Amino acid sequence: MRRRFRPLRASTALLLVVLLAWAAFRLWQIWPAAAGPDALSEGLYEVARVVDGDTLLLTNHARVRLIGVDTPETVKPDAPVEPWGPEATAFTRAMVASREVRLQFDRERIDRFGRFLAYVWVEDQFLNEELLRAGLARWEPQYHYSQSMKTRFRKAQQEAQRAQRGIWCKAAEPVPAGR
């Protein structure tokens, strides 16, 4: 004996739609919490790779953007590699190679691209500041982070400008080795 399929009543169908919508909404609410700014705490982490001079990918797959500094672009889609970008990337790669980095956060913990914003320390060296001091980055005063760090970064950039290092040298592009 075959059973006939009975169509759902309108009230039952509506209840089912409401329940599914509520479940989807709850999942949407908790999803950012799993990958949100609080998912990464301050502490020591291993770097999987250097994306560019101011962005790291950790072994836990979190992307970290250095607070307060901007290095020339090397991987921006539809944009050319900027002068001093490869040098900034190589500098960062050399600093973090085979070492753990210590992350420290400030007011804003995540940027509009979903990257964690951090001060990055390699042993006792402060990567954000060292990039500025080497003339391989510009400091970014417009974002919300510690005023004392803004002062520290401004001074590091001024030191590089006075010494005409990196992006502040009078030559428009880096001079290849051997010249």
C-alpha positions as CSV (number, residue, x, y, z in Angstrom):
1,M,0.0,0.0,0.0
2,R,1.5,3.3,-1.1
3,R,1.2,6.4,1.1
4,R,0.3,9.6,-0.6
5,F,2.4,12.7,-0.1
6,R,0.4,15.4,1.6
7,P,1.4,18.9,0.9
8,L,2.3,21.0,3.9
9,R,-0.2,23.4,5.3
10,A,0.7,27.1,4.8
11,S,1.1,27.6,8.6
12,T,3.5,24.6,8.8
13,A,5.5,25.8,5.8
14,L,5.7,29.3,7.4
15,L,6.8,27.9,10.7
16,L,9.5,25.8,8.9
17,V,10.8,28.9,7.0
18,V,10.9,30.9,10.2
19,L,12.8,28.2,12.0
20,L,15.3,27.9,9.1
21,A,15.8,31.7,9.0
22,W,16.3,31.8,12.7
23,A,18.9,29.0,12.5
24,A,20.7,30.7,9.6
25,F,20.8,34.0,11.5
26,R,22.2,32.3,14.7
27,L,24.9,30.6,12.6
28,W,25.7,34.0,11.0
29,Q,26.0,35.6,14.4
30,I,28.5,33.0,15.8
31,W,30.5,32.6,12.6
32,P,32.5,35.9,13.0
33,A,33.2,35.0,16.7
34,A,35.2,31.9,15.6
35,A,37.4,33.9,13.2
36,G,37.0,37.4,14.7
37,P,39.5,39.7,16.3
38,D,39.4,37.9,19.6
39,A,40.3,34.6,18.1
40,L,44.0,35.5,18.2
41,S,45.5,36.4,21.5
42,E,48.8,38.2,22.3
43,G,51.7,35.8,22.5
44,L,54.2,33.8,20.5
45,Y,53.5,32.5,17.0
46,E,55.3,30.8,14.2
47,V,55.2,32.5,10.8
48,A,54.3,30.3,7.9
49,R,55.3,32.9,5.3
50,V,55.9,36.6,4.7
51,V,53.1,37.8,2.3
52,D,54.8,41.2,1.8
53,G,56.8,43.7,3.9
54,D,54.0,44.5,6.3
55,T,51.9,41.3,6.3
56,L,52.5,37.9,7.7
57,L,50.7,34.6,7.5
58,L,51.0,32.5,10.7
59,T,51.0,28.7,10.8
60,N,47.5,28.9,12.3
61,H,46.4,30.6,9.0
62,A,45.8,34.0,10.6
63,R,46.9,37.0,8.5
64,V,48.7,39.7,10.5
65,R,49.1,43.3,9.3
66,L,51.7,45.4,11.1
67,I,50.1,48.4,12.8
68,G,51.2,51.8,11.9
69,V,53.5,51.1,9.0
70,D,53.0,50.7,5.2
71,T,55.6,49.1,3.0
72,P,55.7,49.5,-0.8
73,E,53.4,47.0,-2.5
74,T,54.6,43.8,-4.0
75,V,51.4,41.6,-4.2
76,K,48.6,44.0,-4.7
77,P,46.3,42.7,-7.5
78,D,46.3,44.8,-10.7
79,A,49.2,46.9,-9.4
80,P,52.8,46.9,-10.3
81,V,55.5,46.0,-7.8
82,E,56.6,49.3,-6.2
83,P,60.2,50.4,-5.7
84,W,61.6,49.1,-2.4
85,G,58.8,46.6,-2.0
86,P,60.9,43.5,-2.7
87,E,63.5,44.9,-0.3
88,A,60.9,45.5,2.4
89,T,59.6,41.9,2.0
90,A,63.2,40.5,2.1
91,F,63.9,42.5,5.3
92,T,60.8,41.2,7.0
93,R,61.5,37.7,5.8
94,A,65.1,37.9,7.2
95,M,63.8,39.2,10.5
96,V,61.2,36.5,11.1
97,A,63.1,33.5,9.5
98,S,63.1,30.5,11.7
99,R,62.0,32.5,14.7
100,E,58.8,32.9,16.7
101,V,57.2,36.3,16.7
102,R,55.4,37.9,19.6
103,L,52.2,39.7,18.8
104,Q,50.9,42.7,20.7
105,F,47.6,44.4,20.0
106,D,46.2,47.9,20.3
107,R,42.8,49.4,20.1
108,E,41.8,48.1,16.6
109,R,42.4,44.4,16.4
110,I,41.3,43.7,12.9
111,D,41.3,45.7,9.6
112,R,38.6,45.9,6.9
113,F,40.3,43.0,5.1
114,G,40.0,40.6,8.1
115,R,43.7,40.8,9.0
116,F,44.8,41.0,12.6
117,L,46.5,44.3,13.4
118,A,49.6,43.9,15.6
119,Y,52.9,45.1,16.8
120,V,55.3,42.3,15.9
121,W,58.4,41.6,18.0
122,V,61.2,39.2,17.1
123,E,63.0,38.5,20.3
124,D,63.9,42.1,21.4
125,Q,63.6,43.7,18.0
126,F,60.4,45.6,17.1
127,L,59.7,44.8,13.4
128,N,57.3,47.6,12.8
129,E,59.8,50.2,14.0
130,E,62.8,48.5,12.3
131,L,61.1,48.7,8.9
132,L,60.7,52.4,9.4
133,R,64.3,52.9,10.7
134,A,65.6,51.0,7.6
135,G,63.6,53.3,5.3
136,L,61.5,50.5,4.0
137,A,58.1,51.7,5.2
138,R,56.1,54.9,5.9
139,W,54.4,55.4,9.2
140,E,50.6,55.7,9.2
141,P,49.5,58.3,11.7
142,Q,45.8,58.3,10.6
143,Y,44.8,55.0,12.2
144,H,43.7,54.4,15.8
145,Y,46.6,53.2,17.8
146,S,48.7,54.3,20.7
147,Q,50.0,57.9,20.6
148,S,53.3,56.8,22.1
149,M,53.7,54.3,19.3
150,K,52.8,57.1,16.8
151,T,55.6,59.2,18.3
152,R,58.0,56.3,18.2
153,F,57.2,55.5,14.6
154,R,57.5,59.2,13.5
155,K,60.9,59.4,15.1
156,A,62.1,56.2,13.4
157,Q,60.9,57.5,10.0
158,Q,62.6,60.8,10.5
159,E,65.8,59.0,11.3
160,A,65.6,57.1,8.0
161,Q,64.7,60.4,6.1
162,R,67.7,62.2,7.6
163,A,70.0,59.3,6.7
164,Q,68.3,59.0,3.3
165,R,67.8,55.3,3.7
166,G,65.5,53.1,1.5
167,I,62.5,55.0,0.1
168,W,64.0,58.2,1.4
169,C,67.2,58.0,-0.7
170,K,67.6,60.5,-3.5
171,A,67.6,57.7,-6.1
172,A,64.1,56.8,-7.3
173,E,64.8,53.1,-7.1
174,P,67.2,50.8,-5.3
175,V,70.6,50.3,-6.9
176,P,71.1,46.7,-7.9
177,A,74.0,44.9,-6.1
178,G,77.3,45.1,-7.9
179,R,77.0,48.6,-9.2
